[in-house]
């Protein structure tokens, strides 16, 4: 059992090499998926009071710490890349089976169930975790003058459509960010 757990932990080290399209605020380098997972988990703890309905923050934090582990095999898929998104689910499902399969059965099943709950968004916890995962890169883009949006020609309508899950999980967070997105569009950061 310990051997399996330690093998899984060493496998997770690979997540530090998966680069995302956003940059940490004020930095020129790209963010990696491991630091994103940590950052969004902290975000969920801080913003849990804004979830509607209320959530179990410990479960949401677990989901957010686990949600991108599949990128070790499937790589990061840029949210606004419609072509790359076509086979994303299949790649990530295979990755989840392999990576979580390194664990003893009880932990494998628990981690897989949490990952699926995040992906399916069929619970308040899953919806809020997903919303936090959408909100953080938006905040980073807003703080970086639309860096990844500008670099990839992202349109305002795409940002609205892809980030509507925030409104479902937390109307107050959506009300906060929507005027900022409109200001980003007006500033030319969004096509």
LINLINZI-V504120 format. One record per helix or strand of 2 or more residues. SS is the DSSP state (helix for helix, strand for strand). FROM is the first residue (numbers start at 1). TO is the last residue. Records with the same first field share a line. If there is no record, write none. Layout:
BEGIN
SS->FROM-TO + FROM-TO
END
This chain:
BEGIN
helix->2-17 + 33-50 + 57-66 + 71-74 + 88-100 + 105-120 + 124-143 + 147-151 + 156-169 + 171-186
strand->19-23 + 30-32
END
